[in-house]
């Protein structure tokens, strides 16, 4: 019965962004002032869904004997980011046009060149090597290969024009632009007072490794899990919640004995993909992407991303990485504090390896939103058919758990419905609605993914039963009023 | 049986800070690098307790028909802070010593002067007015009165010496120092790219007022609630989690019709103080502080703080404020967007008044920690007595809900205990411990406030019952293993 909402990726995203705003999932940040690029606010439905998602992750990851929780501050000692390599390496290459003073990220300029222009450049770079007809794929591939390094950038710069003023050869050399937001602590704005908004939550875990270990008396292997905001001064934000400047991560770093790292890596890969599936994400929209050995981050021994098939293409939702002992070793080196642990077997001290599972809360929120979005033909009360929009969210993720309606606003129905609402409210996020035709009320709940609607009707007056309508199947059961709490406790456990 | 842990306030705080670190409630941020002043990390026990606290607040405030949730971004459009008045007014007066270049907050310098010095200054400021013996209270009061304004600062500056180099008359004039952290969005660090880390969460609610209202179809009166981090570049951080640079707020803004504001104000005052009491905070440690009419913030019509009796004195934990239509009017003015609502009765549009309940999550976390801290004499297994440290946290706030012990590590007891642990774990944060004497295991749980300990002993092998030990009374009940889940479901509902 389901069909893709639209074959046009841009249209699908537009529909979802529009629903997200209209129904209170996601608003542009500070929208009344024109918005702040790369920042988004979660509305009444969004914050419930995001909290549900984070709570599910937290239970999944920390209700284990060997994983501890943490909530480290966003502002950290600046040496942290020297040790982590972010001060030196967390950069994008930027160029300025000397003519018109426009500033660009060089990889973006290159990406946005036309195929024809790319072909031109290839021919100028290697005269004779690219003659005759060239397939588009060949051009793209060769161009990407020849622009993959810093040195290559410099060679290409004289060949391209400024997208703003159109002049050629007016670019400065490429400079590194650090993606960390910086600010100043205390009253003096000088370099000694610089601190950064953390660009990832992981380092908060590494610097607390010993504190957590000694407070909890955990032994290797064990993990530390954290949910929190991180910030990156992205030059190009895009795709709704996918690439933003402010975002939330759900990370777990698992500390293991070197040599056992591959086994733990496999274990956590299994655990993590299973989590998305257990919350109803469609298998066909999930895939693993392994980082090629030559393209691994400097700290990584192996790395897989869990990708989701977004309307704009496959995109990373979570990374499972073997970070080796890189981080702890660097922090040892920069802090002068030993971060080694004692091995009871060999009686030697060693620096643990780290298996990391790093999920984007904001990205997986968007993935669950996209994945649950359906447009379906549904029968109307009059015997016809209409298109209904329904978010088939897992009940544990749904922002509203139960909606309660009186069929009509008389004969004591509203009073009974209110009573049911009050009875359920302490346990569940419930919603009461008495306005409009009941069919329209169902549709409004479908749009925000409410799994169950309870309707009080004339039969209720006779036998104290109500209809419980299931969102996905639209099946309606009769349930005794007095059995509702138990019914929903079971449904959401 | 309870007694104050110590009569010395500093000592009490020291004891609690030390417990907080040792048992994993709160660590200094980036401690291995010497810490970052005014920033703290929540460890494994702290994050559970903080999350419990936030979750209780969220349920209390948003599981209502007329309150919606929100999670706005930390970075907001900079016009927001012009409208709110923070760019202009959220400042501390600072001075520099021209000699040694030290920088000070002038109110702090004045506060830290000796009584003798204050007396000297009073006599110089008003020759003849303060002759003979002066009571200390009179000096403090007069000095405070004469240093309460910006103009007064300037007159006093020539009379005081630099605390660092000791020179007198070397201070610059006082300048305003803004307490907002600023950073730059995008690649260019100029004034057009300045954004601020929000110094309060409230404005995220005001700028989203219309979006929330139209997505939810709420009508006045209704509220919007939010939990989130805020940042203030405090020059003097102090008292552990009380005055920090990074902190978390739990705020609700309730939008009402002008004229009904006083009644709503009283309602919310009642609701809010009751919340702390319902979570077990001692009444004698809570008080209302009303802002004197002459000292109200520029936006406020009336304001009360809920204060807690911290070891260092009474301190604000939450403010309940009547903010009038100040904020919405200012945002209307600065954004050019109407934020008025339609009155069905009078058929006129009006700007709602706002009743705000603004609680510090970090501060109330600390208050609950302090409030629950007890040192008591308790009997030992050998018939003697010892001092036990116990956090008498409300069960809903306790980080670990149930600890499970085998009495000894043999006879199948560990296996049964493991089975109980596994059975409870999906629902509760549980902890398994088999090391050391059971009395010591109880003490360890007392220190982190675990409400129940389950012990598997030899009788368990005979009749499938365990002891359930209550933290505060230390009473021990026998409960059937099969009834444990129900027992704890009831205890934590």
Contacts between the chains, C-beta under 8 A, distances in Angstrom:
chain1	res1	chain2	res2	distance
A	21	B	211	7.4
A	21	B	215	7.4
A	22	B	215	6.4
A	23	B	215	5.8
A	24	B	68	7.6
A	24	B	211	7.4
A	24	B	212	6.5
A	24	B	215	3.1
A	24	B	216	5.8
A	27	B	208	6.0
A	27	B	211	4.7
A	29	B	72	6.8
A	29	B	73	4.5
A	29	B	75	7.2
A	29	B	76	6.0
A	29	B	77	7.0
A	30	B	76	4.7
A	30	B	77	3.5
A	30	B	79	7.6
A	30	B	80	5.6
A	30	B	207	5.2
A	31	B	207	7.2
A	31	B	208	7.6
A	31	B	211	6.5
A	32	B	207	5.3
A	32	B	210	7.3
A	32	B	331	6.5
A	32	B	335	4.1
A	32	B	337	4.8
A	32	B	339	7.9
A	33	B	77	3.9
A	33	B	79	4.5
A	33	B	80	6.4
A	33	B	207	7.1
A	33	B	334	7.6
A	33	B	335	5.6
A	34	B	77	6.8
A	35	B	77	6.9
A	36	B	73	7.3
A	36	B	75	6.1
A	36	B	76	6.1
A	36	B	77	4.7
A	36	B	185	7.3
A	36	B	195	6.9
A	37	B	185	7.2
A	38	B	185	7.7
A	39	B	73	4.1
A	39	B	75	5.2
A	39	B	76	7.3
A	40	B	73	6.4
A	41	B	70	6.8
A	41	B	71	6.8
A	41	B	72	4.2
A	41	B	73	5.7
A	41	B	204	6.7
A	41	B	208	5.9
A	41	B	211	8.0
A	42	B	70	6.9
A	42	B	71	4.0
A	42	B	72	7.7
A	43	B	68	7.9
A	43	B	70	6.4
A	43	B	208	7.3
A	43	B	211	6.5
A	43	B	212	6.1
A	43	B	215	5.6
A	44	B	68	3.9
A	44	B	69	5.3
A	44	B	70	6.7
A	44	B	212	6.1
A	44	B	215	6.6
A	44	B	216	5.5
A	44	B	224	8.0
A	45	B	215	7.5
A	46	B	71	7.1
A	47	B	69	4.3
A	47	B	70	5.9
A	47	B	71	4.2
A	47	B	226	7.9
A	48	B	69	6.2
A	50	B	71	6.5
A	51	B	58	7.6
A	58	B	51	7.6
A	59	B	426	7.9
A	62	B	429	7.8
A	63	B	425	5.6
A	63	B	426	6.9
A	63	B	429	6.5
A	64	B	425	8.0
A	65	B	421	7.8
A	65	B	432	6.3
A	68	B	24	7.6
A	68	B	43	7.9
A	68	B	44	3.9
A	69	B	44	5.3
A	69	B	47	4.3
A	69	B	48	6.2
A	70	B	41	6.8
A	70	B	42	6.9
A	70	B	43	6.4
A	70	B	44	6.6
A	70	B	47	5.9
A	71	B	41	6.8
A	71	B	42	4.0
A	71	B	46	7.1
A	71	B	47	4.2
A	71	B	50	6.5
A	72	B	29	6.8
A	72	B	41	4.2
A	72	B	42	7.7
A	73	B	29	4.5
A	73	B	36	7.3
A	73	B	39	4.1
A	73	B	40	6.4
A	73	B	41	5.7
A	73	B	246	5.0
A	74	B	229	6.6
A	74	B	231	8.0
A	74	B	246	6.1
A	75	B	29	7.2
A	75	B	36	6.1
A	75	B	39	5.2
A	75	B	231	7.5
A	75	B	245	6.7
A	75	B	246	5.4
A	76	B	29	6.0
A	76	B	30	4.7
A	76	B	36	6.1
A	76	B	39	7.3
A	77	B	29	7.1
A	77	B	30	3.5
A	77	B	33	3.8
A	77	B	34	6.8
A	77	B	35	6.9
A	77	B	36	4.7
A	79	B	30	7.6
A	79	B	33	4.5
A	80	B	30	5.6
A	80	B	33	6.4
A	94	B	187	5.7
A	103	B	187	5.2
A	103	B	188	6.3
A	105	B	187	8.0
A	177	B	187	5.3
A	181	B	183	4.5
A	181	B	184	7.5
A	181	B	185	7.9
A	182	B	183	6.2
A	182	B	184	7.9
A	183	B	181	4.5
A	183	B	182	6.2
A	183	B	183	4.6
A	183	B	197	6.9
A	184	B	181	7.5
A	184	B	182	7.9
A	184	B	233	7.6
A	185	B	36	7.4
A	185	B	37	7.2
A	185	B	38	7.7
A	185	B	181	7.9
A	185	B	233	6.6
A	185	B	245	6.8
A	186	B	233	7.0
A	186	B	235	6.7
A	187	B	94	5.6
A	187	B	103	5.2
A	187	B	105	7.9
A	187	B	177	5.2
A	187	B	233	7.7
A	187	B	235	5.9
A	188	B	103	6.3
A	195	B	36	6.9
A	197	B	183	6.9
A	197	B	197	7.6
A	204	B	41	6.7
A	207	B	30	5.3
A	207	B	31	7.2
A	207	B	32	5.3
A	207	B	33	7.1
A	208	B	27	6.0
A	208	B	31	7.6
A	208	B	41	5.9
A	208	B	43	7.2
A	210	B	32	7.3
A	211	B	21	7.4
A	211	B	24	7.4
A	211	B	27	4.7
A	211	B	31	6.5
A	211	B	41	8.0
A	211	B	43	6.4
A	212	B	24	6.5
A	212	B	43	6.1
A	212	B	44	6.1
A	215	B	21	7.4
A	215	B	22	6.5
A	215	B	23	5.8
A	215	B	24	3.1
A	215	B	43	5.6
A	215	B	44	6.6
A	215	B	45	7.5
A	216	B	24	5.8
A	216	B	44	5.5
A	224	B	44	8.0
A	226	B	47	7.9
A	229	B	74	6.6
A	229	B	229	7.2
A	231	B	75	7.5
A	233	B	184	7.6
A	233	B	185	6.6
A	233	B	186	7.0
A	233	B	187	7.7
A	235	B	186	6.8
A	235	B	187	5.9
A	245	B	75	6.7
A	245	B	185	6.8
A	246	B	73	5.0
A	246	B	74	6.1
A	246	B	75	5.4
A	331	B	32	6.5
A	334	B	33	7.6
A	335	B	32	4.1
A	335	B	33	5.6
A	337	B	32	4.8
A	339	B	32	7.9
A	421	B	65	7.9
A	425	B	63	5.6
A	426	B	59	7.9
A	426	B	63	6.9
A	429	B	62	7.8
A	429	B	63	6.6
A	432	B	65	6.4
